[in-house]
Amino acid sequence: MSATNHQVKLPALYMRGGTSKGVFFKLEDLPENARKPGPVLDAILLRVIGSPDPYAKHIDGMGGATSSTSKCVILSKSTRPDHDVDYLFGQISIDKPFVDWSGNCGNLTTAVGPFAIAQGIVDKSRIPQNGKLTVRIWQVNIGKTIVAHVPIQNGEVQELGDFEMDGVTFPAAEVQLEFLDPAAEDPDSGGALFPTGNLIDELDVPGVGTLKATMTTAGIPTIFVNAADIGCTGTELQEEINGDLTKLAMFEKIRTAGALKMGLIKSAEEAQKRQHTPKIAFVASPQQYRASSGKAVNTADIDVCVRALSMGKLHHAMMGTASVAIAVAACIPGTLVNAAAGGGARKEVRFGHPSGVTLVGAEASLVNGEWTVKKAVMSRSARVLMEGFVRVPVG
């Protein structure tokens, strides 16, 4: 029997943001010794989610045993000028006892503004009776500003509406997000949009071979390769990749080699403790396929096919931060993503993913011979699924 029967109750909300969901906390509601990443906070969040779980089910926790549903968010009134809320994101490992703090979750970013408004982090005097409220978010993990335009109805956050997004079952209210200056989020990358200085690199992958790769820090550090170069089509659904252990091992080798090339890690062993970043994605020219919902995606509906892996598995739709990376790379001539999309200059891209289609815009320009990105723009939706307390065993 356990030596203790004590559990603490922590106020929390369980929220969906985009195609992800997670447990949201106000910083002030956490124990004083658990208000920043470290052993105490990590232990609490692991227990909240139910990790590590050798059964990969998260039966004894709030997680969903996928990268999209094993997440925690901690929010507080911003200490930075001209910002409303500080946003700290933790990606919880499913089968290992660690929390990855190395990046952001673009999908859950959608829920940050609504949470901050509803939970009193944003001053009530700023909330209109109807319309949209602009919430400026400081993303603590990556040191970047994100602007959310949150719909307000009758003085409260509007959650329901007719905005539909592939990968989410029901329509909801649209939340527009602007990721300002989204490049070089990771200081380890040297602060460059393309850390290697190249739009396309020859990436030597032990046990795989040499692959053409576009590696960028936009949105989140991401490695793009051509689907055909790795024996894929770019139209795969989750089961085709996640049920193939050989392919998953190949993707991890590519991810590790890319992380080393980008300067994100110093040794291959470090990749195991940095599962959240970088992401690995593969691209192909537009093709017709049937999405996981059964919906037909036609060639004319999309500019490019993209599939991406998160935490070692093919994502069921597309990560929000990876969507930023896709848009930025697609809008810069000379990258693999731009080539797969047909080449040429563009300001937005409509890409096909396992759940359907997503549209993302990006403002990229060539300044003194180097590409820079002012912002990337996308729309998502968010909703509170449950609110109250989460119980955490202690001792």
Helices and strands as residue ranges (DSSP letters): E 7-17, E 20-26, G 27-29, G 32-34, H 39-49, E 71-77, E 85-92, E 99-100, H 106-118, G 124-126, E 130-139, E 144-153, E 156-157, E 175-180, G 187-189, E 201-205, E 209-216, E 222-226, G 227-230, H 238-242, H 245-262, G 268-273, E 279-284, E 289-290, E 296-297, G 299-301, E 304-310, E 313-314, H 320-330, H 336-340, E 348-353, E 356-367, E 370-380, E 382-393
